Amino acid sequence: MTLNSLPRGACDCHVHVYEERFQLAASATFTPPKGALSDYQEVQAQLGLERVVLVQATAYGFDNGCMLEALGKLADSARGVAIVSPDASDAQLELLHASGVRGVRYMTIPNSGGLVSWDSIAAMSDRIAPLGWVINLQLDGRDLPQRLEIIDHLPSNVVIDHNGKFLEPVAPDDPAFLALLRVLEREGRWIKLSAPYETSKLGPPVYDDVSALSRALVRAHPDRCLWASNWPHPNRLPPPSNLALLELLSDWAPEAAIRKAILVDNPAQAFGF
């Protein structure tokens, strides 16, 4: 895959924006990297991506202001995933929807800065289902067998981060990975092929242990896969090459038609482009 071969409407489904004038939440667990919207737009232009999903950074907690400002500047080429308090009003959800938000982030890995828990996920899913939003879920994939029933019964759509984010990469025939494949059997479930560097023990350039899972996901459920950069790669020094991460998609999905689905069609369905 070359940059010139990217299909029109290609989407990066997981990007964080950090602007220095926005105050970090007391719950922030790290100092964010440089990550202004203008910096990402340069990356976007270099890679030939036309659409983006902005995911609320845990560093800002429930204050979605930075992400919403960026959404306003990007207009119809972007969608947002917010961090929403379980007691948010229906009016607040409607305002977020009008601003381009199409999901609620659930960061459930311990010590990761997440502010909402599994206890509220079913009720939140019920509330956002009529809006067509997703629960954007990040968990340790090794916990999927224990969480499978909860995820299966969520009435809203669901997007799972980072190949399932198995903190210790597993084999494609591991029960935990098979549980992920089962999740994706249901309509309205998607998986992001993204950030292999966060969990790989083998490292670049191919991240073979995580890439094996990405390939298996594409083989089993090409219509459920999304691609994302995870820019600006929080807590990763030095940061990986954005181009190299995009080029990995050709290894995971060798067929051009499937790459188009992953980059264009599936994101449009998941996030309402």
C-alpha positions as CSV (number, residue, x, y, z in Angstrom):
1,M,0.0,0.0,0.0
2,T,1.3,3.4,-0.9
3,L,0.0,6.8,0.2
4,N,-1.3,7.5,-3.3
5,S,-3.4,4.3,-3.1
6,L,-5.3,5.2,0.0
7,P,-9.1,5.2,-0.8
8,R,-11.0,8.4,-0.6
9,G,-12.5,9.0,2.9
10,A,-9.9,7.0,4.7
11,C,-10.3,7.3,8.5
12,D,-8.0,7.3,11.5
13,C,-10.3,6.0,14.2
14,H,-8.3,6.8,17.4
15,V,-6.5,10.1,17.9
16,H,-6.0,12.3,21.0
17,V,-5.6,16.0,20.9
18,Y,-3.8,18.0,23.7
19,E,-3.7,21.7,23.8
20,E,-1.5,23.4,26.4
21,R,-4.1,26.0,27.4
22,F,-6.5,23.3,28.6
23,Q,-6.0,22.3,32.3
24,L,-5.3,18.7,33.1
25,A,-7.7,16.9,35.4
26,A,-6.7,16.1,39.0
27,S,-7.0,12.4,38.0
28,A,-4.4,12.6,35.2
29,T,-1.8,9.9,35.5
30,F,0.8,11.3,33.2
31,T,1.9,14.5,31.5
32,P,0.6,14.4,27.9
33,P,2.9,14.6,24.9
34,K,2.8,17.5,22.4
35,G,-0.4,16.9,20.5
36,A,-2.0,20.0,19.1
37,L,-4.7,19.6,16.4
38,S,-2.5,21.5,14.0
39,D,0.3,19.0,14.5
40,Y,-2.1,16.1,13.8
41,Q,-3.4,17.8,10.6
42,E,0.1,17.8,9.3
43,V,0.3,14.0,9.9
44,Q,-3.1,13.5,8.4
45,A,-2.1,15.4,5.2
46,Q,1.2,13.4,5.0
47,L,-0.6,10.1,5.3
48,G,-3.5,11.0,3.0
49,L,-6.2,10.5,5.6
50,E,-9.4,12.5,5.2
51,R,-11.4,11.6,8.3
52,V,-10.6,11.1,12.0
53,V,-12.2,10.0,15.3
54,L,-11.1,12.1,18.2
55,V,-11.0,10.2,21.5
56,Q,-11.2,12.2,24.7
57,A,-7.9,12.0,26.5
58,T,-8.1,10.6,30.1
59,A,-5.7,13.5,31.1
60,Y,-8.7,15.9,30.8
61,G,-11.1,13.7,32.7
62,F,-14.8,14.7,32.2
63,D,-13.8,18.0,30.7
64,N,-14.3,17.3,26.9
65,G,-13.5,21.0,26.0
66,C,-10.3,20.3,24.2
67,M,-11.7,17.5,22.1
68,L,-14.9,19.5,21.3
69,E,-13.0,22.5,20.2
70,A,-11.0,20.3,17.8
71,L,-14.3,18.7,16.6
72,G,-15.7,22.1,15.8
73,K,-12.7,23.0,13.7
74,L,-12.7,19.7,11.8
75,A,-16.5,19.8,11.2
76,D,-18.0,16.9,9.1
77,S,-14.6,15.2,8.6
78,A,-14.4,14.2,12.3
79,R,-16.4,12.4,15.0
80,G,-15.7,12.3,18.7
81,V,-15.7,9.9,21.6
82,A,-16.3,11.6,25.0
83,I,-15.8,10.7,28.6
84,V,-19.2,11.1,30.1
85,S,-20.3,11.0,33.7
86,P,-22.9,8.4,34.5
87,D,-25.2,11.1,35.8
88,A,-25.0,13.3,32.7
89,S,-28.4,14.6,31.7
90,D,-30.1,13.7,28.4
91,A,-29.7,17.4,27.4
92,Q,-25.9,17.1,27.8
93,L,-25.9,14.0,25.6
94,E,-27.9,15.8,23.0
95,L,-25.5,18.7,23.0
96,L,-22.5,16.3,22.6
97,H,-24.3,14.7,19.7
98,A,-24.9,18.0,18.0
99,S,-21.1,18.7,18.4
100,G,-20.2,15.5,16.5
101,V,-19.8,13.1,19.4
102,R,-20.7,9.5,18.6
103,G,-19.5,7.5,21.6
104,V,-18.6,7.2,25.2
105,R,-15.1,6.1,26.3
106,Y,-14.7,3.4,28.9
107,M,-11.1,3.0,29.9
108,T,-11.2,0.0,32.3
109,I,-7.6,-1.0,32.7
110,P,-6.5,-0.3,36.3
111,N,-4.2,2.7,36.9
112,S,-4.9,4.0,33.4
113,G,-6.8,7.2,34.4
114,G,-10.2,5.9,33.6
115,L,-13.0,7.6,35.4
116,V,-16.0,5.3,34.6
117,S,-16.4,1.7,35.7
118,W,-18.1,-1.5,34.5
119,D,-20.9,-0.8,37.1
120,S,-22.3,2.0,34.9
121,I,-21.7,0.6,31.4
122,A,-25.0,-1.2,30.9
123,A,-27.1,1.9,31.9
124,M,-24.9,4.2,29.7
125,S,-25.2,1.8,26.8
126,D,-29.0,1.8,27.1
127,R,-29.1,5.6,27.1
128,I,-26.8,6.1,24.1
129,A,-28.3,3.3,21.9
130,P,-31.1,5.6,20.6
131,L,-28.4,8.1,19.5
132,G,-26.6,5.5,17.5
133,W,-23.5,5.9,19.6
134,V,-20.8,3.4,20.5
135,I,-19.3,2.3,23.8
136,N,-15.6,2.7,23.1
137,L,-14.1,0.1,25.3
138,Q,-10.5,-0.4,26.4
139,L,-9.8,-3.4,28.5
140,D,-7.2,-6.1,29.0
141,G,-8.3,-8.7,26.4
142,R,-7.3,-11.5,28.8
143,D,-10.5,-10.5,30.8
144,L,-12.8,-11.0,27.8
145,P,-14.1,-14.4,28.8
146,Q,-15.3,-13.0,32.2
147,R,-16.8,-9.9,30.5
148,L,-18.3,-11.6,27.4
149,E,-21.8,-11.8,28.7
150,I,-21.9,-8.1,29.7
151,I,-20.6,-7.0,26.3
152,D,-23.0,-9.3,24.5
153,H,-26.0,-7.8,26.2
154,L,-25.1,-4.1,25.7
155,P,-27.9,-2.6,23.6
156,S,-25.6,0.1,22.0
157,N,-22.9,-0.5,19.4
158,V,-19.4,-1.3,20.8
159,V,-15.9,-0.5,19.6
160,I,-13.0,-2.3,21.3
161,D,-9.5,-0.7,21.3
162,H,-6.1,-1.8,20.2
163,N,-6.6,-5.4,18.9
164,G,-8.2,-6.2,22.3
165,K,-5.2,-4.8,24.1
166,F,-4.0,-8.1,25.5
167,L,-1.4,-6.9,28.0
168,E,0.4,-10.2,27.5
169,P,-0.1,-11.1,23.9
170,V,-1.9,-14.4,23.4
171,A,-2.0,-16.9,20.5
172,P,-4.9,-16.7,18.0
173,D,-6.3,-19.9,19.4
174,D,-6.2,-18.7,23.1
175,P,-9.7,-18.8,24.8
176,A,-9.4,-15.0,25.5
177,F,-8.9,-14.2,21.8
178,L,-11.6,-16.6,20.7
179,A,-13.9,-14.6,23.1
180,L,-13.0,-11.5,21.2
181,L,-13.9,-13.2,17.9
182,R,-17.2,-14.2,19.5
183,V,-17.9,-10.5,20.4
184,L,-17.4,-9.5,16.8
185,E,-20.0,-12.0,15.6
186,R,-22.8,-9.7,16.7
187,E,-23.9,-6.8,14.5
188,G,-22.7,-3.4,15.8
189,R,-19.4,-4.6,17.2
190,W,-16.0,-3.4,15.9
191,I,-12.3,-3.8,16.8
192,K,-9.6,-1.2,16.2
193,L,-6.4,-2.6,14.5
194,S,-4.2,-0.1,16.3
195,A,-1.2,0.6,18.7
196,P,0.5,-2.8,18.4
197,Y,3.5,-1.2,20.2
198,E,1.5,-0.8,23.4
199,T,1.4,-4.6,24.1
200,S,4.0,-6.3,21.8
201,K,6.8,-8.1,23.4
202,L,8.6,-8.6,20.1
203,G,8.6,-5.0,19.0
204,P,9.1,-3.2,15.7
205,P,9.0,-3.2,12.8
206,V,6.4,-5.9,12.5
207,Y,5.2,-6.6,16.1
208,D,4.8,-10.2,15.1
209,D,3.0,-11.3,18.3
210,V,0.3,-8.6,18.0
211,S,0.3,-8.7,14.2
212,A,-0.7,-12.3,14.3
213,L,-3.9,-11.2,16.1
214,S,-4.5,-8.4,13.6
215,R,-4.3,-10.8,10.7
216,A,-6.6,-13.3,12.5
217,L,-9.2,-10.5,13.1
218,V,-9.1,-9.5,9.4
219,R,-9.5,-13.1,8.3
220,A,-12.4,-13.7,10.6
221,H,-14.2,-10.4,10.6
222,P,-13.1,-7.9,7.9
223,D,-16.4,-6.1,8.2
224,R,-15.7,-5.4,11.9
225,C,-12.2,-4.0,11.7
226,L,-11.2,-0.4,11.9
227,W,-7.7,1.1,11.6
228,A,-6.2,3.8,14.0
229,S,-2.9,5.4,14.6
230,N,-3.3,6.2,18.4
231,W,-1.5,9.5,17.6
232,P,0.4,11.2,19.4
233,H,1.3,7.9,21.0
234,P,1.0,8.8,24.7
235,N,3.8,7.5,27.0
236,R,5.8,6.1,24.0
237,L,9.3,7.4,23.7
238,P,10.5,7.6,21.0
239,P,7.1,7.6,19.3
240,P,6.6,5.1,16.4
241,S,6.5,6.1,12.8
242,N,3.0,7.0,11.8
243,L,3.7,5.9,8.2
244,A,5.1,2.6,9.3
245,L,2.0,2.0,11.4
246,L,-0.3,2.7,8.4
247,E,1.9,0.5,6.2
248,L,1.4,-2.4,8.6
249,L,-2.2,-2.5,7.4
250,S,-1.0,-4.0,4.1
251,D,0.5,-6.9,6.0
252,W,-2.6,-7.4,8.1
253,A,-5.0,-6.9,5.2
254,P,-3.3,-7.7,1.8
255,E,-6.4,-7.2,-0.3
256,A,-7.2,-3.7,-1.4
257,A,-11.0,-4.2,-1.1
258,I,-10.7,-5.2,2.5
259,R,-8.4,-2.3,3.3
260,K,-11.0,0.0,1.8
261,A,-13.6,-1.5,4.1
262,I,-11.3,-1.1,7.1
263,L,-10.4,2.5,6.3
264,V,-13.6,3.8,4.8
265,D,-16.8,1.7,5.0
266,N,-16.5,0.3,8.5
267,P,-15.7,3.6,10.2
268,A,-18.6,5.2,8.3
269,Q,-20.9,2.7,9.8
270,A,-19.4,2.7,13.3
271,F,-19.2,6.4,13.7
272,G,-21.9,7.8,11.4
273,F,-19.8,9.6,8.8
